[in-house]
Amino acid sequence: MRKVTLLVICLWLGCAAMLAAQSEATTTDILFARYYVNLAEGLDFKGITVNSAGQVHLFDYGYNGRMPELDRNALTSDQLKTLYEPGKKLIAKVAPDKLQQMIALVPAVAVASISERVHEACDMGAYKSVAYLLDAQTTLYKEINLKTKGDWSSYNLAPEAAEIVEWLNSLKEN
């Protein structure tokens, strides 16, 4: 009887640990990013991400790193994490109420139009702020342009986009 009880307890603890791991994976999906990318003389790709747990991470590929080629309109959660993994370092935590306030703005920016792209420079790269929206049916994330400033500049026309960009710009390394 003791062996059966011990076996049941071990199985229960194993299932509980597995469920906790799955829960952690689903609560840390990347929701926002602000980054600089330049491919003029090699790859320069660095910035910050904000995940659904409110964690702000710094990432940096280092000069001449290799960025995975991904369809930014159909990203899995794992692909998103892989994209922003190099040099990942936790730098801050966002208050849950502020994070929820920013998340609530995403549906409006997801359906808004983007301004006309304007050529501003050559080999400058781009400073970009984006949000990621999950399609519940496909479980894929779509990258939503909030603002791009660089060789080619554009911005999301929804007023909510400017609010998210301002918030992303306020997230600095401590």
Secondary structure, 3 states (H helix, E strand, C coil): CHHHHHHHHHHHHHHHHHHHHHHHHHCCCEEEEEEEEECCCCCEEEEEEEECCCEEEEEECCCCCCCCCCCCCCECHHHHHHHCCCCCEEEEECCHHHHHHHHHHHHHHHHCCECCCEECCCCCCEEEEEEEEEECCCCEEEEEEEEEEECEEEEECCHHHHHHHHHHHHCCCC
